[in-house]
């Protein structure tokens, strides 16, 4: 910033010019600060709008996935309940196994879905520091939502593996195709599938609570 040294030889005039210079400098700094503040707040506002849109999109995706998984789980539970009742009623094994080729076939389908959970808007807001100009309550809500999303992605990445013995399930499906699988084998497999769906869907339902409706 450039300013001229006062040329007046009189003390009173020098003091007046000095005060004017100081006032000019302070005014310029205040204006610059005001402009920067307005710019940062606008940046934060735009970032918040994009984040809100991203979170709503993720919420919709989670709801869609949950609807699909819950539909599958309902069928798994139905087949498991009917198989268990048949075992308790001492229905012949061949009769029970025959039903897996008719009305129980859908019960052994493992079609668990997981949402994409986008985070590009949040990453951009962190990169350009727009988050530092957001209200504390608003920022905390975003931090919580995206932290929950990361946790869910980590859990659902291997969620089904925590409850399913992959090789054993493949062996069971092979036994089912060749006709040597037993009702008790199928019951154990259906229990594993039910647990896998329940684990992932439970995590997604928890995440949904931190996302906007």
CORPE-V590688 format. One record per run of one state. SS is the DSSP state (helix for helix, strand for strand, loop for the rest). FROM is the first residue (numbers start at 1). TO is the last residue. Records with the same first field share a line. If there is no record, write none. Layout:
SS: FROM-TO, FROM-TO
//
This chain:
loop: 1-10, 89-92, 102-104, 109-119, 128-129, 134-135, 158-159, 163-165, 179-182, 209-213
helix: 11-88, 93-101, 105-108, 120-127, 130-133, 136-157, 160-162, 166-178, 183-208
//
